[in-house]
Amino acid sequence: MLFVKSNIGTLDKSIRITLAATAFAIYFIQIVDSKTNLLFLLITFMMLFSAIIEYCPIYTFWEFSTKENEQPD
């Protein structure tokens, strides 16, 4: 199993969950065409997954962290 150092803070996690809920609502009520609708579903899963595991690979690439009182190595 791959263990990674978390780099997502509480506020960032809340924002990701809110964006995921919004993207899922757009997917669920189908206000856009089917291809764009699938994009919103993909965004939902990506945001929820990163919020749950508290890790963002893009943040690691940029050596960035939103974790309180902690900077990446």
C-alpha positions in Angstrom: 0.0 0.0 0.0 1.2 3.5 -0.9 1.4 5.9 2.1 1.5 9.6 1.2 1.8 12.6 3.5 -1.5 14.5 3.6 -1.3 18.0 2.2 -4.9 19.2 2.3 -6.1 21.3 5.2 -9.5 21.6 6.7 -10.7 24.6 4.7 -9.4 23.1 1.5 -11.2 19.8 2.3 -14.4 21.7 2.9 -14.1 23.6 -0.3 -13.5 20.4 -2.3 -16.5 18.7 -0.7 -18.7 21.7 -1.5 -17.5 21.8 -5.1 -18.1 18.0 -5.4 -21.6 18.4 -4.1 -22.2 21.2 -6.6 -20.8 19.2 -9.5 -22.9 16.2 -8.5 -26.0 18.4 -8.4 -25.3 19.6 -11.9 -24.8 16.0 -13.0 -28.0 14.8 -11.3 -30.3 17.5 -12.6 -28.8 17.2 -16.1 -28.7 20.9 -17.1 -25.9 20.3 -19.6 -25.4 17.9 -22.5 -24.4 14.3 -21.8 -20.7 14.6 -22.5 -20.3 17.6 -20.2 -22.5 15.8 -17.7 -20.0 13.0 -17.5 -17.2 15.6 -16.9 -19.1 16.9 -13.9 -19.4 13.3 -12.6 -15.7 12.8 -13.0 -15.0 16.1 -11.2 -17.2 14.9 -8.4 -15.3 11.7 -7.9 -11.9 13.4 -8.1 -12.8 16.1 -5.5 -14.4 13.6 -3.1 -11.5 11.2 -3.4 -8.8 13.9 -2.8 -10.9 15.3 0.2 -11.2 11.8 1.8 -7.6 10.9 1.5 -6.4 14.5 2.2 -3.9 14.3 -0.6 -3.5 16.2 -3.8 -0.7 15.1 -6.2 -0.6 18.5 -7.9 0.2 20.1 -4.5 3.1 17.7 -4.1 4.4 18.6 -7.6 4.3 22.3 -6.6 5.6 21.5 -3.1 2.5 23.2 -1.7 0.4 22.3 1.4 -2.8 23.8 2.9 -2.3 21.8 6.0 -2.2 24.0 9.1 1.3 24.6 10.6 2.9 22.2 8.3 5.0 22.6 5.1 5.9 19.7 2.8 9.4 18.3 3.0 
